[in-house]
Amino acid sequence: MRASIRSIISGVVLATTTVAVTAPPAPAFAQKGDKKKQAKAYVDAGLAAQEAGDYDEAIELYKKAYDLVPHPVLFFNIGQAHRLAGRDDEARAAYQAYLDGEPSGGKAKEAKAFIKEIDARLAIKRRQEEEAAKKAAEEQARRDAEAEALRKKQEEEALTRGTPDRDPTEEQETPVPEVEEDTGGGGGGGGWKRPTGIVVGSLGVVSLGVGVFFGLKAKSLSDELSMPGAQFDPAKEADGEAAERNMFITVGAGAALVTTGIVLFVLGGGGGDEESSVSWTPVVGGDYDGLALSGRF
């Protein structure tokens, strides 16, 4: 008895499984009627999807309808879905395909108006893209110019310093030659002092002149960069700094040479018993640039 019941249950399960496996899948749309009715069902579903904002689904349904009934108006529907989705290029192509297939169709006027509207938007978009590309190129050119100016400035500073270990802002002290004072007591051995003093003093005057030249150059560049509306020029700033340093060096050297030359000249003429002492002090800045002389002859 139990075996019979098991056999009956097994037969029912087998029959149910066979029906479930062999049953055909339910169609998405009714298969009754001709292709036009099925195509219309796809179009109606596409319009509903488009109304709900599912534009990609609407486009797929319109394409299925076109596969069944290739009517040009379906290109217009596809164009509508693309336009509402914000895809102007695809929308324009679909509208144009509709006009190519049905130039005087019922939607031709609307398709032409949409194409004109899309063309205007695309023109604005292209213009904006061109302006953005131009600005990007100008900005890149400006950055390249600044980098090149900085590179040149660094090269000029390296040449001015001479060695990378020395700070160009440090003033270089020019040693003043020590001069033995001749305290009188006869002219023996002092005949060389006057000619030597003249030569040394002349070199000092030349050095002072060079220092004045560099000072004028530095002042001119500083005035030029300080003028209202003047644009910053790294090369001119570097030239001005170099001219200022050279001015201090040559003026200091010139003052030392002039001092030494005068001392030698004065001491070279001493022949009496009185002692002679001379003191020269370089003065730079304020209202006067030159030497201050003090002492006893």
FIPAGU-768329 format. One record per residue (C-alpha): x, y, z. Coordinates in Angstrom, 2 decimals. Example, Ala and Ser with C-alpha at 12.3 -4.5 7.8 and 13.67 -1.06 7.14 Angstrom:
<xx: 12.30	yy: -4.50	zz: 7.80>
<xx: 13.67	yy: -1.06	zz: 7.14>
***
This chain:
<xx: 0.00	yy: 0.00	zz: 0.00>
<xx: 2.76	yy: 2.38	zz: 1.00>
<xx: 4.69	yy: 1.47	zz: -2.14>
<xx: 1.63	yy: 2.31	zz: -4.26>
<xx: 1.26	yy: 5.71	zz: -2.60>
<xx: 4.93	yy: 6.46	zz: -3.23>
<xx: 4.53	yy: 5.51	zz: -6.90>
<xx: 1.52	yy: 7.80	zz: -7.31>
<xx: 3.34	yy: 10.78	zz: -5.67>
<xx: 6.43	yy: 10.20	zz: -7.81>
<xx: 4.32	yy: 10.16	zz: -10.95>
<xx: 2.61	yy: 13.45	zz: -10.04>
<xx: 5.94	yy: 15.19	zz: -9.31>
<xx: 7.45	yy: 13.89	zz: -12.56>
<xx: 4.49	yy: 15.08	zz: -14.55>
<xx: 4.57	yy: 18.53	zz: -12.94>
<xx: 8.31	yy: 18.91	zz: -13.60>
<xx: 7.90	yy: 17.87	zz: -17.22>
<xx: 5.19	yy: 20.45	zz: -17.76>
<xx: 7.27	yy: 23.19	zz: -16.12>
<xx: 10.33	yy: 22.42	zz: -18.27>
<xx: 8.59	yy: 22.01	zz: -21.59>
<xx: 6.17	yy: 24.93	zz: -21.26>
<xx: 7.22	yy: 27.84	zz: -23.61>
<xx: 8.16	yy: 31.20	zz: -22.02>
<xx: 5.42	yy: 33.82	zz: -21.89>
<xx: 5.86	yy: 36.36	zz: -24.71>
<xx: 6.56	yy: 40.00	zz: -23.79>
<xx: 3.75	yy: 41.03	zz: -26.10>
<xx: 0.83	yy: 39.13	zz: -27.48>
<xx: 1.81	yy: 37.08	zz: -30.49>
<xx: -1.70	yy: 37.35	zz: -32.04>
<xx: -2.27	yy: 39.61	zz: -34.99>
<xx: 0.11	yy: 40.83	zz: -37.66>
<xx: 3.44	yy: 42.63	zz: -37.39>
<xx: 1.83	yy: 46.06	zz: -37.42>
<xx: -0.12	yy: 45.34	zz: -34.27>
<xx: 3.00	yy: 44.02	zz: -32.54>
<xx: 5.01	yy: 47.02	zz: -33.73>
<xx: 2.30	yy: 49.33	zz: -32.40>
<xx: 2.51	yy: 47.54	zz: -29.05>
<xx: 6.27	yy: 48.24	zz: -28.99>
<xx: 5.69	yy: 51.90	zz: -29.87>
<xx: 3.03	yy: 52.30	zz: -27.15>
<xx: 5.40	yy: 50.73	zz: -24.61>
<xx: 8.19	yy: 53.00	zz: -25.84>
<xx: 6.06	yy: 56.10	zz: -25.42>
<xx: 5.17	yy: 54.99	zz: -21.89>
<xx: 8.85	yy: 54.45	zz: -21.04>
<xx: 9.71	yy: 57.84	zz: -22.56>
<xx: 7.01	yy: 59.50	zz: -20.51>
<xx: 8.43	yy: 57.84	zz: -17.38>
<xx: 11.92	yy: 59.17	zz: -18.17>
<xx: 13.40	yy: 55.79	zz: -19.14>
<xx: 14.75	yy: 57.03	zz: -22.47>
<xx: 17.13	yy: 54.12	zz: -23.15>
<xx: 14.30	yy: 51.62	zz: -22.75>
<xx: 12.11	yy: 53.72	zz: -25.04>
<xx: 14.80	yy: 53.74	zz: -27.73>
<xx: 15.18	yy: 49.94	zz: -27.57>
<xx: 11.41	yy: 49.49	zz: -27.96>
<xx: 11.30	yy: 51.90	zz: -30.92>
<xx: 14.09	yy: 49.91	zz: -32.58>
<xx: 12.19	yy: 46.65	zz: -32.08>
<xx: 9.15	yy: 48.25	zz: -33.68>
<xx: 11.31	yy: 49.40	zz: -36.60>
<xx: 12.65	yy: 45.87	zz: -37.08>
<xx: 9.05	yy: 44.72	zz: -37.57>
<xx: 7.79	yy: 47.72	zz: -39.54>
<xx: 10.64	yy: 49.95	zz: -40.83>
<xx: 8.70	yy: 53.20	zz: -40.98>
<xx: 10.76	yy: 56.48	zz: -40.98>
<xx: 8.60	yy: 58.02	zz: -38.27>
<xx: 10.24	yy: 55.66	zz: -35.78>
<xx: 13.50	yy: 57.57	zz: -36.37>
<xx: 11.66	yy: 60.69	zz: -35.21>
<xx: 10.61	yy: 58.86	zz: -32.02>
<xx: 14.20	yy: 57.75	zz: -31.45>
<xx: 15.36	yy: 61.34	zz: -31.98>
<xx: 12.85	yy: 62.55	zz: -29.39>
<xx: 14.15	yy: 60.10	zz: -26.78>
<xx: 17.79	yy: 61.04	zz: -27.44>
<xx: 16.98	yy: 64.77	zz: -27.29>
<xx: 15.15	yy: 64.43	zz: -23.98>
<xx: 18.10	yy: 62.42	zz: -22.65>
<xx: 20.43	yy: 65.30	zz: -23.53>
<xx: 22.26	yy: 63.52	zz: -26.35>
<xx: 22.18	yy: 66.19	zz: -29.06>
<xx: 24.47	yy: 64.45	zz: -31.57>
<xx: 22.45	yy: 61.22	zz: -31.56>
<xx: 19.15	yy: 63.14	zz: -31.65>
<xx: 20.23	yy: 65.19	zz: -34.66>
<xx: 21.30	yy: 62.06	zz: -36.54>
<xx: 17.91	yy: 60.40	zz: -35.85>
<xx: 15.94	yy: 63.49	zz: -36.95>
<xx: 18.00	yy: 63.68	zz: -40.14>
<xx: 17.38	yy: 59.98	zz: -40.81>
<xx: 13.66	yy: 60.64	zz: -40.53>
<xx: 13.85	yy: 63.59	zz: -42.97>
<xx: 15.90	yy: 61.51	zz: -45.40>
<xx: 13.22	yy: 58.82	zz: -45.38>
<xx: 10.19	yy: 61.10	zz: -45.28>
<xx: 11.13	yy: 64.70	zz: -46.29>
<xx: 7.51	yy: 65.87	zz: -46.39>
<xx: 6.15	yy: 63.70	zz: -43.59>
<xx: 3.86	yy: 64.87	zz: -40.86>
<xx: 6.79	yy: 65.35	zz: -38.45>
<xx: 9.14	yy: 67.00	zz: -40.99>
<xx: 8.52	yy: 70.54	zz: -39.73>
<xx: 9.13	yy: 69.53	zz: -36.12>
<xx: 12.26	yy: 67.56	zz: -37.06>
<xx: 13.72	yy: 70.58	zz: -38.92>
<xx: 12.97	yy: 72.86	zz: -35.96>
<xx: 14.66	yy: 70.45	zz: -33.55>
<xx: 17.70	yy: 70.16	zz: -35.84>
<xx: 17.99	yy: 73.96	zz: -35.97>
<xx: 17.75	yy: 74.16	zz: -32.18>
<xx: 20.35	yy: 71.42	zz: -31.74>
<xx: 22.73	yy: 73.04	zz: -34.25>
<xx: 22.59	yy: 76.29	zz: -32.27>
<xx: 23.42	yy: 74.46	zz: -29.05>
<xx: 26.24	yy: 72.51	zz: -30.67>
<xx: 27.71	yy: 75.73	zz: -32.11>
<xx: 27.74	yy: 77.32	zz: -28.65>
<xx: 29.30	yy: 74.17	zz: -27.19>
<xx: 32.05	yy: 74.12	zz: -29.83>
<xx: 32.77	yy: 77.81	zz: -29.26>
<xx: 33.03	yy: 77.26	zz: -25.51>
<xx: 35.35	yy: 74.30	zz: -26.03>
<xx: 37.57	yy: 76.37	zz: -28.36>
<xx: 37.73	yy: 79.24	zz: -25.84>
<xx: 38.58	yy: 76.82	zz: -23.03>
<xx: 41.34	yy: 75.26	zz: -25.13>
<xx: 42.71	yy: 78.72	zz: -25.99>
<xx: 42.76	yy: 79.78	zz: -22.34>
<xx: 44.47	yy: 76.54	zz: -21.38>
<xx: 47.13	yy: 77.12	zz: -24.04>
<xx: 47.69	yy: 80.73	zz: -22.91>
<xx: 47.99	yy: 79.64	zz: -19.29>
<xx: 50.52	yy: 76.96	zz: -20.24>
<xx: 52.52	yy: 79.52	zz: -22.26>
<xx: 52.54	yy: 81.89	zz: -19.27>
<xx: 53.80	yy: 79.15	zz: -16.95>
<xx: 56.49	yy: 78.19	zz: -19.47>
<xx: 57.62	yy: 81.84	zz: -19.76>
<xx: 57.83	yy: 82.20	zz: -15.96>
<xx: 59.83	yy: 78.98	zz: -15.72>
<xx: 62.22	yy: 80.16	zz: -18.44>
<xx: 62.67	yy: 83.57	zz: -16.76>
<xx: 63.40	yy: 81.86	zz: -13.44>
<xx: 65.92	yy: 79.55	zz: -15.10>
<xx: 67.74	yy: 82.49	zz: -16.73>
<xx: 67.79	yy: 84.40	zz: -13.46>
<xx: 69.31	yy: 81.43	zz: -11.65>
<xx: 71.96	yy: 81.08	zz: -14.36>
<xx: 72.85	yy: 84.78	zz: -14.16>
<xx: 73.06	yy: 84.63	zz: -10.37>
<xx: 75.33	yy: 81.58	zz: -10.61>
<xx: 77.61	yy: 83.44	zz: -13.04>
<xx: 77.64	yy: 86.52	zz: -10.81>
<xx: 78.50	yy: 84.53	zz: -7.70>
<xx: 81.33	yy: 82.75	zz: -9.44>
<xx: 81.05	yy: 79.81	zz: -7.07>
<xx: 77.81	yy: 78.32	zz: -5.74>
<xx: 79.10	yy: 78.35	zz: -2.17>
<xx: 79.42	yy: 82.13	zz: -1.92>
<xx: 76.46	yy: 84.31	zz: -1.01>
<xx: 76.17	yy: 87.12	zz: -3.61>
<xx: 74.62	yy: 89.45	zz: -1.04>
<xx: 77.76	yy: 89.48	zz: 1.09>
<xx: 79.91	yy: 92.53	zz: 0.51>
<xx: 83.47	yy: 91.72	zz: -0.40>
<xx: 85.96	yy: 93.59	zz: 1.72>
<xx: 88.85	yy: 95.05	zz: -0.19>
<xx: 92.01	yy: 94.95	zz: 1.88>
<xx: 93.79	yy: 98.28	zz: 2.18>
<xx: 97.51	yy: 97.89	zz: 1.53>
<xx: 99.60	yy: 98.71	zz: 4.53>
<xx: 101.91	yy: 101.64	zz: 3.91>
<xx: 104.96	yy: 102.32	zz: 5.97>
<xx: 105.05	yy: 105.83	zz: 7.28>
<xx: 108.17	yy: 107.75	zz: 6.58>
<xx: 108.64	yy: 109.91	zz: 9.68>
<xx: 111.26	yy: 112.09	zz: 8.07>
<xx: 114.93	yy: 111.83	zz: 8.78>
<xx: 116.30	yy: 112.33	zz: 5.31>
<xx: 115.33	yy: 111.44	zz: 1.77>
<xx: 117.51	yy: 108.38	zz: 1.38>
<xx: 115.58	yy: 105.51	zz: -0.25>
<xx: 112.35	yy: 107.54	zz: -0.66>
<xx: 112.71	yy: 108.58	zz: -4.32>
<xx: 110.44	yy: 105.77	zz: -5.53>
<xx: 107.46	yy: 106.78	zz: -3.41>
<xx: 106.20	yy: 109.76	zz: -5.39>
<xx: 106.13	yy: 108.02	zz: -8.83>
<xx: 104.61	yy: 104.94	zz: -7.27>
<xx: 102.02	yy: 107.08	zz: -5.44>
<xx: 101.03	yy: 108.77	zz: -8.70>
<xx: 100.55	yy: 105.41	zz: -10.44>
<xx: 98.61	yy: 103.88	zz: -7.55>
<xx: 96.48	yy: 106.98	zz: -7.13>
<xx: 95.68	yy: 107.04	zz: -10.86>
<xx: 94.53	yy: 103.44	zz: -10.68>
<xx: 92.37	yy: 104.38	zz: -7.71>
<xx: 90.74	yy: 107.22	zz: -9.64>
<xx: 89.97	yy: 104.84	zz: -12.53>
<xx: 88.47	yy: 102.33	zz: -10.10>
<xx: 86.33	yy: 105.07	zz: -8.55>
<xx: 85.12	yy: 106.06	zz: -12.00>
<xx: 84.14	yy: 102.46	zz: -12.72>
<xx: 82.31	yy: 102.36	zz: -9.38>
<xx: 80.38	yy: 105.52	zz: -10.30>
<xx: 79.42	yy: 103.90	zz: -13.62>
<xx: 78.06	yy: 100.80	zz: -11.87>
<xx: 76.24	yy: 102.97	zz: -9.34>
<xx: 74.52	yy: 104.99	zz: -12.06>
<xx: 73.56	yy: 101.79	zz: -13.84>
<xx: 72.09	yy: 100.28	zz: -10.66>
<xx: 70.13	yy: 103.48	zz: -9.95>
<xx: 68.81	yy: 103.62	zz: -13.51>
<xx: 67.55	yy: 100.03	zz: -13.38>
<xx: 66.03	yy: 100.59	zz: -9.94>
<xx: 64.19	yy: 103.70	zz: -11.14>
<xx: 62.93	yy: 101.87	zz: -14.21>
<xx: 61.53	yy: 98.95	zz: -12.20>
<xx: 59.99	yy: 101.35	zz: -9.64>
<xx: 58.06	yy: 103.41	zz: -12.20>
<xx: 54.24	yy: 103.25	zz: -11.89>
<xx: 52.82	yy: 100.54	zz: -14.09>
<xx: 56.22	yy: 98.97	zz: -14.75>
<xx: 56.11	yy: 95.20	zz: -15.04>
<xx: 58.46	yy: 93.02	zz: -13.06>
<xx: 61.49	yy: 91.92	zz: -15.12>
<xx: 63.66	yy: 89.29	zz: -13.39>
<xx: 66.57	yy: 89.90	zz: -15.79>
<xx: 66.69	yy: 93.65	zz: -15.04>
<xx: 66.46	yy: 93.03	zz: -11.31>
<xx: 69.44	yy: 90.63	zz: -11.52>
<xx: 71.43	yy: 93.19	zz: -13.58>
<xx: 70.67	yy: 95.89	zz: -10.99>
<xx: 71.85	yy: 93.71	zz: -8.09>
<xx: 75.06	yy: 92.83	zz: -9.95>
<xx: 75.73	yy: 96.50	zz: -10.75>
<xx: 75.20	yy: 97.48	zz: -7.10>
<xx: 77.66	yy: 94.83	zz: -5.87>
<xx: 80.24	yy: 95.86	zz: -8.46>
<xx: 79.83	yy: 99.49	zz: -7.38>
<xx: 80.69	yy: 98.71	zz: -3.75>
<xx: 83.68	yy: 96.59	zz: -4.76>
<xx: 85.18	yy: 99.08	zz: -7.22>
<xx: 84.53	yy: 102.11	zz: -5.00>
<xx: 86.15	yy: 100.38	zz: -2.04>
<xx: 89.15	yy: 99.34	zz: -4.11>
<xx: 89.43	yy: 102.78	zz: -5.69>
<xx: 89.32	yy: 104.52	zz: -2.32>
<xx: 92.06	yy: 102.25	zz: -0.99>
<xx: 94.26	yy: 102.85	zz: -4.03>
<xx: 93.77	yy: 106.61	zz: -3.95>
<xx: 94.60	yy: 106.67	zz: -0.25>
<xx: 97.73	yy: 104.63	zz: -0.78>
<xx: 98.80	yy: 106.78	zz: -3.73>
<xx: 98.39	yy: 110.04	zz: -1.80>
<xx: 100.24	yy: 108.66	zz: 1.22>
<xx: 103.14	yy: 107.51	zz: -0.97>
<xx: 103.24	yy: 110.82	zz: -2.81>
<xx: 103.26	yy: 112.87	zz: 0.39>
<xx: 105.78	yy: 110.68	zz: 2.14>
<xx: 108.03	yy: 110.67	zz: -0.91>
<xx: 108.59	yy: 114.43	zz: -0.57>
<xx: 109.42	yy: 114.45	zz: 3.15>
<xx: 112.98	yy: 115.63	zz: 3.86>
<xx: 112.73	yy: 117.47	zz: 7.19>
<xx: 112.85	yy: 116.40	zz: 10.79>
<xx: 109.13	yy: 116.71	zz: 11.43>
<xx: 106.96	yy: 113.66	zz: 11.30>
<xx: 104.22	yy: 113.46	zz: 8.70>
<xx: 101.02	yy: 111.55	zz: 9.19>
<xx: 98.07	yy: 111.31	zz: 6.82>
<xx: 94.68	yy: 109.68	zz: 7.34>
<xx: 92.13	yy: 109.15	zz: 4.58>
<xx: 88.65	yy: 107.83	zz: 5.33>
<xx: 86.36	yy: 106.59	zz: 2.50>
<xx: 82.84	yy: 108.10	zz: 2.71>
<xx: 79.98	yy: 106.47	zz: 0.77>
<xx: 76.33	yy: 107.50	zz: 1.06>
<xx: 74.39	yy: 110.53	zz: 2.18>
<xx: 75.02	yy: 113.71	zz: 0.22>
<xx: 78.69	yy: 112.98	zz: -0.42>
<xx: 80.64	yy: 110.05	zz: -1.91>
<xx: 84.43	yy: 110.24	zz: -1.77>
<xx: 87.32	yy: 110.52	zz: 0.72>
<xx: 87.82	yy: 112.54	zz: 3.90>
<xx: 91.45	yy: 113.68	zz: 4.50>
<xx: 92.93	yy: 114.44	zz: 7.88>
<xx: 96.47	yy: 114.54	zz: 9.27>
<xx: 99.67	yy: 116.53	zz: 9.51>
<xx: 102.17	yy: 117.14	zz: 6.72>
***
